[in-house]
Amino acid sequence: MIEENVKKLLDFVARAPHPVKIVAATKTRSADEINELPAHGITAMGENRVQELLAKYDGIKVPEIHFIGALQTNKVKYIVDKVCMIQSVDRSELAREIEKRCAAINKVMDVLIEVNIGGEESKSGCTPSDLPALAEEVSALPHLRLKGLMSVLPIDAPDEMYDGLKRLFDKLKEKYPSAEYLSAGMSGDYEKAVLRGANMIRPGSLLFGERNYPARD
């Protein structure tokens, strides 16, 4: 199933108006499932939860591991040596903690600033108005490399919201040429996101099928 799903997605990406990087969202997926991806052409994965990443890290054979979920400052120390990008930098405190932990291991971490473009209280991300100041702070930290923006858009978000996100990205890239990625679009909206300017997408169930969450006691 994964092979067939990946092929369909790669066919879409091949027809996209610009190059698109796929970061497979692997929440609740086993290492065995994840390790099928590189053979079919997807070499990057994204984890949402620190504890889950740690639990399956030793079994993962995918070249690129991104962290794409909300990140608490006290958990940063557990992942900085394991991931190549943190996509969810949404506040100064977190940026400074990543700087501290990366400095300790002499590593420069690629980061995306997460923007809450929909203004949803249930989602993390800085406000668009706070973005310029946060970008300036991130760009000044020697062990962080600002690579662009990430956002989780509301379900059924209008085209105008994607367009607004793209304008924020274009403005950021004008000032910071290293900002090459606009990470937006998951299984339900990746087509719209790409057509509205995203060049990094984070599909999960589209590749693996619906998630099977463990039963709770």
C-alpha positions in Angstrom: 0.0 0.0 0.0 2.8 2.4 0.9 4.5 1.9 -2.5 1.3 2.7 -4.4 0.5 5.7 -2.2 4.0 7.1 -2.6 3.8 6.7 -6.4 0.6 8.7 -6.6 2.1 11.5 -4.5 5.3 11.6 -6.5 3.3 11.7 -9.7 1.5 14.9 -8.4 4.8 16.4 -7.2 6.3 15.8 -10.7 3.6 17.9 -12.2 3.8 20.7 -9.6 4.7 24.2 -10.8 7.9 24.1 -8.6 10.1 21.6 -6.8 8.4 20.1 -3.7 10.1 18.4 -0.8 8.1 15.6 0.9 8.5 15.1 4.7 6.4 12.1 5.7 4.5 12.7 8.9 5.2 9.5 10.9 3.2 9.9 14.1 2.0 6.5 15.4 3.9 4.7 12.6 6.3 1.9 13.3 10.0 1.9 12.3 9.3 -0.9 9.9 6.6 1.2 8.1 8.8 4.3 8.1 11.8 2.3 6.7 9.8 1.4 3.6 9.9 5.1 2.4 13.4 5.5 1.1 13.1 2.5 -1.3 10.1 4.3 -2.9 11.7 7.7 -3.1 10.9 9.6 0.1 14.0 10.2 2.3 12.7 12.6 4.9 10.3 12.0 7.8 8.8 14.2 10.5 7.9 13.3 14.1 5.5 15.2 16.3 6.3 13.9 19.7 9.7 13.7 21.5 8.8 10.5 23.4 7.7 8.7 20.3 10.8 9.7 18.4 13.1 8.5 21.1 11.2 5.2 21.4 11.7 4.3 17.7 14.9 6.3 16.9 17.3 3.4 16.9 15.2 1.4 14.4 14.8 4.2 11.9 16.8 4.1 8.7 15.5 7.2 6.9 18.3 9.7 6.2 16.5 12.9 7.3 14.5 13.2 10.5 12.6 16.5 11.1 10.7 17.5 14.2 7.4 18.9 13.2 5.3 19.1 16.5 5.0 21.5 19.3 8.2 21.4 21.3 8.7 22.1 25.0 12.0 23.8 26.0 12.8 21.0 28.5 12.6 18.4 25.7 15.0 20.1 23.3 18.0 18.4 24.8 16.7 15.0 23.8 16.4 15.6 20.1 19.1 18.1 18.9 21.5 15.3 18.2 18.9 13.3 16.3 17.1 15.6 13.9 18.3 17.7 11.0 15.5 20.3 11.2 13.1 21.6 13.8 10.1 23.0 12.0 8.1 24.3 15.0 10.1 27.2 16.4 7.4 29.6 17.6 8.9 31.7 20.4 12.1 33.3 21.5 12.5 31.0 24.6 12.5 27.9 22.4 15.0 29.4 19.9 17.4 30.3 22.7 17.2 26.8 24.2 17.9 25.2 20.8 20.9 27.6 20.4 22.2 26.5 23.9 21.8 22.8 23.2 23.3 23.0 19.7 26.2 25.1 20.9 27.0 22.3 23.4 27.4 19.8 20.6 28.9 22.2 18.0 25.9 21.8 15.6 24.0 24.2 13.5 20.3 23.4 13.4 18.1 24.2 10.4 14.9 25.6 11.7 11.5 26.8 10.4 9.5 29.4 12.2 5.9 28.2 12.8 3.3 30.7 12.1 -0.3 30.3 13.3 -1.8 31.8 10.1 -5.3 30.9 11.1 -5.2 32.3 14.6 -6.5 29.1 16.1 -6.1 28.9 19.9 -5.7 25.1 19.7 -2.6 25.4 17.5 0.9 26.6 18.3 2.8 29.1 16.2 3.7 32.8 16.5 1.3 35.4 15.1 2.1 37.0 11.8 2.7 40.3 13.6 5.3 38.6 15.8 7.1 37.0 12.9 9.5 39.8 12.0 11.0 40.1 15.5 11.2 36.3 16.0 12.9 35.9 12.6 15.4 38.6 13.5 16.2 36.9 16.7 16.5 33.4 15.1 18.8 34.7 12.4 21.1 36.2 14.9 21.7 32.9 16.8 24.9 31.3 15.5 23.8 27.7 15.9 20.4 28.2 14.2 20.0 28.5 10.4 16.7 30.1 9.4 15.3 28.0 6.5 11.8 29.3 6.2 8.2 29.1 7.6 5.9 26.3 8.6 2.2 26.4 9.3 -0.7 24.1 10.1 -3.7 25.7 8.4 -7.3 25.3 9.6 -9.4 22.6 8.0 -11.1 24.0 4.9 -9.0 27.1 5.1 -9.8 29.5 2.2 -7.4 30.1 -0.7 -6.8 33.6 0.7 -5.2 32.2 3.9 -2.7 30.2 1.8 -2.0 33.3 -0.2 -1.4 35.3 3.0 1.1 32.6 4.2 2.9 32.8 0.9 3.2 36.6 1.2 4.7 36.2 4.6 7.2 33.7 3.2 8.1 35.9 0.3 8.7 38.8 2.6 10.9 36.7 4.9 12.9 35.4 2.0 13.6 38.9 0.8 15.3 39.7 4.0 16.8 36.2 4.8 17.9 34.4 1.6 18.5 31.2 3.6 14.7 30.9 4.0 14.1 28.5 1.2 11.1 26.4 2.5 7.5 27.1 3.0 6.2 24.0 4.8 2.4 23.8 4.5 0.0 21.1 3.4 -0.8 17.7 4.9 -2.7 14.8 3.6 -6.0 16.7 3.3 -4.7 19.9 1.7 -1.3 19.3 0.1 -2.6 19.9 -3.4 -4.0 23.3 -2.5 -0.9 24.2 -0.5 1.5 23.4 -3.3 -0.6 25.3 -5.9 -0.6 28.3 -3.5 3.2 28.2 -3.1 4.2 25.6 -0.5 7.4 23.8 -1.5 7.5 21.4 1.5 4.6 19.2 2.4 3.9 16.9 5.4 1.6 14.0 4.4 0.9 11.2 6.8 -2.3 9.2 6.3 -2.1 9.8 2.6 1.0 7.6 2.6 0.4 5.1 5.4 -3.4 4.9 5.6 -5.5 6.1 8.6 -3.7 6.1 11.9 -4.3 3.4 14.5 -4.2 5.1 17.8 -3.5 2.8 20.8 -6.5 2.2 23.0 -6.6 4.0 26.3 -7.3 2.3 29.6 
